[in-house]
Amino acid sequence: MAETDTFDAGQRRRAFWLRQLRQWHWISSALCLIGMLLFALTGFTLNHAAQIEAHPHVERRSASAPASLRDTLGHTQHRDKGPVPAELSAWLASTLQLDTAGRIAEWSANDIYIALPRPGGDAWVSVDFTTGDTEYELTTRGWIAYLNDLHKGRNAGAAWGAFIDVFAAACVVFSVTGLLLLKMHARGRVSTWPLVGFGLVAPLLLAILFIH
């Protein structure tokens, strides 16, 4: 009777952990699904970036800064780099529809230069203190370049960086629960551990033999 009770307790314990692992596995897989597809596809496009031709598109705009703003900029105390003044940020937003709030600008004796990098492209704007000449240039390289930069987290901002952290954590949960489920079902599936071992050994051998 005691052996039966012990066996039943073991079965209940196993059933409990199976339910828990399956629940966490499907929840993490649901969270990871779209992200994993995105990162898998962009992993392919990044690996073949040299074969995928990009066609950059360049957009240019210009404006003239008012005398009052030029005077403010000319008398602003600054170093080689510093924050964009609030007056300039407000004027660029209203005139060129640019969001430069909180950006760091490069200052010289006669002008201010603001880099505006973004996923899939680049941009900048400069304002001359003397003439008021304001030049803006935006370069975009298409959707593939945009998605590739999202894959790398390049110039994508803090919100996207937080998403990548959450996504990475969900992938870890998905992988670990999958491994534990494999362990619990491995007894009836003899190919389980050879396949897991191949998944480990194959990239390891490639790295050792072909990456120098």
N, C-alpha and C positions, 0 to 999 in steps of 0.2 A: 504493500500500500504506500509506503514511504517513497519507494522508487517511482511509483506512478505520480505521486504528488510532486516530486522533484521534476519529473519529465514535463508535467503539465505547467509547472511554474516556468520552466525553461522555454516552453512553447509560447506561453503568454508574454514572456519577456521579449522573445524574438519577434512576435507579432507586433508588440508595442513599438519596438525600434524600427521595424519595417514600415509601419504607418508613419512614424515621425520622419524617417529618411525620405520616403516617397513624397510626403507633403512638402518638405523643404526643397526637394529636388524639383518638383513641378513648379513651385512658386519661384524659385531662382531661375528656372528655365524660361518661365513666362517673362520675368524681368529682363533676362539677357537676350531674348530671341532676336528682336530687331537690332539691338546693338551688335550682337555677334554676326549677324548677316552683314551689317555695315562694315564692321572691322575686317571680316573675311574678304569682302569684295574689294575694299580699299587696300588690304594687304596684297591682293593680286595686282591692282593697278600700280601700287608703289613698287612692287617687284619688277614690273614691266614699264616703268616710267619712261625709259629711254625709247621704247617702241611706240608710246602713245604721244602723238604730236599735239602740242598745245598751240592755240591761236590767240595770243593776247589781244585784248581790246583796250585801247587807251582813250580816256575821256578827260578833256581839259576844260576848266572854267577860270574866269578871271573877274576881278572886281577892283574897285579903288577904295581904300580905307579913308574915312573922313578925317579932316585935319585934327579934330579933337582927340580921336583915337591915336593918331600918329604921334601927337604931342605926349599923350599918356605913356605910350610905349617907349618913346624916346627918353623919358625921364624915369622909367622904371628901373630900380636897382636890380641887378641880376648878375649871375655867374654864367659860365659857359652853358649850363643846363639849369632849367628851373621850370616851375609850373606855368601853364598858360594863364595869363591874367583873365580875370572874370569878364572885364569889358571886351577883350578880344574874343573870348569864347562866345559871348552873347551876340556880338556882331557877326561872327562867322556862322552861327546858327541861323540868324535871321536873313543873312545875305546869300550864303552858299549852302545852307541846310547841312552844315557839318557839326557833328558832336565832338568837341575837343575838350570838354570839361574834364578836369582831372588828368589831362595828358601832360607829359613832360616835353618841353620845347628846347630847342637849341638856339641860343642867343649869340649874335655877333654885334659888332658896333653899329651896323646899319639895318639889320633885319632879324626876323625871328622865323625859325623853320620848325614845323611840327610834323613828325612822322606819324602816319596813320595806317600801320600794317593791319591786315585782315586775312582771314582764311581765303585761299584761292586768289590772292591778289595783293596789291600794295597801293598806298596813296600817301600824298604829302601836300602840305599847304605852306606857303611862305608869304610874309608881309614885309614890304620895304618901309622902314620908318620915314625915309626922306620923301619918296615919291607917292607912297600909298599903294603902289602896285601890289596886288594880291594874286598869286597864282596857285591854282589847285590842279592836281593831276591824279587820276584814278586809273590803275591798271588791273584788269581782271583776266584770269586765265581759264575760265570755264568751270563747269560743274565737277569734273574729275579732279582738278586741282583743289577745288573747294573741299571736296570730301576727303582727299588725301591729307589736307591740312587739319581737318577735324580729327582724322585718325591719329595724327601726331600731336594734337592739342596746340598747334601753332597759331598764335595770335587769336585764340578763340575766346579768351576772357575767363573770368573766375567761375561763372556759372557752368560753362562747359567742362572746366577742370574738375568741378565738384561732381558733375555727372560721370566723368571717367572714373573717379574714385569709387563712386557707388556701384557703377557697372563692374569694375574690377573686383570689388568685394562680392557682388552677386555671382560672378564667374567662379570665384574661389569656392563659394558655397555649392554651386552647381557641380563643380568638378569633384569636390571632396565627398559630397553625398552620393554622387555617381560611383565613385571608387568604393565607398562603403556598401552600396547596393550590389556592386559586382562581387565584393567579398562575401556577402550573405548568400548570393546565388551561385558562387563559383563551384560549389560541390557538384552541381548537376550540369555544369557547362565547362568541359575540360579545356576549351580553347580560351577561356577568360584570361588567365595569367600569361600565356604565351603572347596574346595580342597586346596586353598591357605592357609586357616587357619589350615587345617590338616597338611600341609607341615611344618607349624611353630610349632604347638602344639606337634606333634609326637616326634620329637627329643628332644623338651624341657621336655616332660614328661619322656622320657627314661633317660635323664641326671639327672633329679631330683630323680626318683625312683630307678634307678639301678646303678648309678655311685657315689661311695662314696670314 
